[in-house]
Amino acid sequence: PSEWDEPFGLAVIEAMACGIPPIVSNRGIMSEMVAPFHDDLVFDAGNEEELADRLVSLLVDQERRQRIGHALHAKALTNYSAAGMGAAYGRIIAEAAFGRINVPTKAAIETGLR
């Protein structure tokens, strides 16, 4: 389990894409990736008892494990697949092109201003 803040959890996305609920620590972005199943899948980093509780609770409840796995599989396809990410980038580009979002200039980026 992660002891440091994780900027992006590829292994978490891979598990979700396979329909396997990943048990993650509350460090970094991974706990947000498994929302809305925070109470089922997230444990406090370094708390081995809480990690064991999360693992055992999913091992003994096949229906819950499958329900969460199916939901996270759908989330992975929507948010992290090539098609899902392409659609998200397309929306961002369209919004930028039509002036609905602020796009910082090169000079602003270089000077740290927005």
C-alpha positions as CSV (number, residue, x, y, z in Angstrom):
1,P,0.0,0.0,0.0
2,S,1.1,3.5,-0.7
3,E,2.8,5.4,2.1
4,W,3.3,8.6,0.0
5,D,0.9,10.8,-2.0
6,E,0.3,9.2,-5.3
7,P,-0.3,11.6,-8.2
8,F,-2.0,8.9,-10.3
9,G,-2.6,5.2,-9.7
10,L,-2.3,3.3,-12.9
11,A,-2.6,0.0,-11.0
12,V,-5.9,1.3,-9.5
13,I,-7.2,2.1,-13.0
14,E,-6.1,-1.4,-14.3
15,A,-8.0,-3.1,-11.4
16,M,-11.1,-1.0,-12.0
17,A,-11.0,-1.8,-15.7
18,C,-10.9,-5.5,-14.8
19,G,-13.8,-5.2,-12.5
20,I,-11.7,-5.8,-9.4
21,P,-12.3,-3.3,-6.5
22,P,-8.9,-1.9,-5.5
23,I,-8.2,-1.3,-1.8
24,V,-6.4,2.0,-1.6
25,S,-4.9,4.2,1.1
26,N,-6.1,7.7,1.7
27,R,-2.8,9.1,0.4
28,G,-2.9,11.1,-2.9
29,I,-5.5,10.9,-5.6
30,M,-6.4,7.2,-5.4
31,S,-9.2,7.6,-2.8
32,E,-10.9,10.0,-5.2
33,M,-10.6,7.4,-8.0
34,V,-12.7,4.9,-6.1
35,A,-15.4,7.3,-5.1
36,P,-18.3,6.7,-4.3
37,F,-17.0,3.6,-2.5
38,H,-14.7,5.4,0.0
39,D,-16.0,3.5,3.1
40,D,-15.6,0.1,1.4
41,L,-12.2,0.6,-0.3
42,V,-10.1,3.3,1.5
43,F,-8.0,2.8,4.6
44,D,-5.8,5.2,6.5
45,A,-2.2,4.9,5.3
46,G,-0.2,2.8,7.8
47,N,-3.3,1.3,9.5
48,E,-2.8,-2.4,8.9
49,E,-5.9,-3.4,10.8
50,E,-8.1,-1.1,8.7
51,L,-6.5,-2.5,5.5
52,A,-7.1,-6.1,6.7
53,D,-10.7,-5.2,7.5
54,R,-11.3,-3.8,4.0
55,L,-9.8,-6.9,2.4
56,V,-11.7,-9.4,4.5
57,S,-15.0,-7.5,4.1
58,L,-14.7,-7.8,0.3
59,L,-13.5,-11.4,0.4
60,V,-16.4,-12.6,2.4
61,D,-19.1,-10.7,0.5
62,Q,-19.1,-11.8,-3.1
63,E,-22.3,-9.9,-4.1
64,R,-20.9,-6.6,-2.7
65,R,-17.5,-7.2,-4.3
66,Q,-19.1,-7.8,-7.7
67,R,-21.4,-4.8,-7.4
68,I,-18.5,-2.5,-6.6
69,G,-16.4,-4.1,-9.3
70,H,-19.0,-3.6,-11.9
71,A,-19.6,0.0,-11.0
72,L,-15.8,0.8,-11.0
73,H,-15.4,-1.0,-14.3
74,A,-18.0,1.3,-15.8
75,K,-16.3,4.3,-14.2
76,A,-12.9,3.2,-15.6
77,L,-14.4,2.9,-19.1
78,T,-16.1,6.3,-18.9
79,N,-13.3,8.3,-17.3
80,Y,-10.0,6.5,-18.1
81,S,-10.4,4.7,-21.4
82,A,-9.0,6.1,-24.6
83,A,-12.5,6.9,-25.8
84,G,-13.5,8.5,-22.4
85,M,-10.3,10.6,-22.2
86,G,-10.6,11.6,-25.8
87,A,-14.1,12.8,-25.2
88,A,-13.0,14.8,-22.1
89,Y,-10.1,16.4,-24.1
90,G,-12.6,17.2,-26.9
91,R,-14.9,19.0,-24.4
92,I,-12.0,20.9,-23.0
93,I,-10.7,22.0,-26.4
94,A,-14.2,23.0,-27.5
95,E,-14.8,25.0,-24.4
96,A,-11.4,26.7,-24.9
97,A,-12.1,27.4,-28.5
98,F,-15.5,29.0,-27.8
99,G,-14.2,31.0,-24.8
100,R,-16.0,29.2,-22.0
101,I,-12.8,28.5,-20.1
102,N,-9.8,30.6,-19.4
103,V,-6.7,29.4,-21.2
104,P,-3.6,31.0,-19.8
105,T,-1.2,32.6,-22.3
106,K,2.3,31.3,-22.8
107,A,3.7,34.4,-21.1
108,A,1.4,33.9,-18.1
109,I,2.5,30.3,-17.8
110,E,6.2,31.2,-18.0
111,T,5.8,33.9,-15.3
112,G,3.5,31.8,-13.1
113,L,0.5,34.1,-13.6
114,R,-2.9,33.1,-14.8
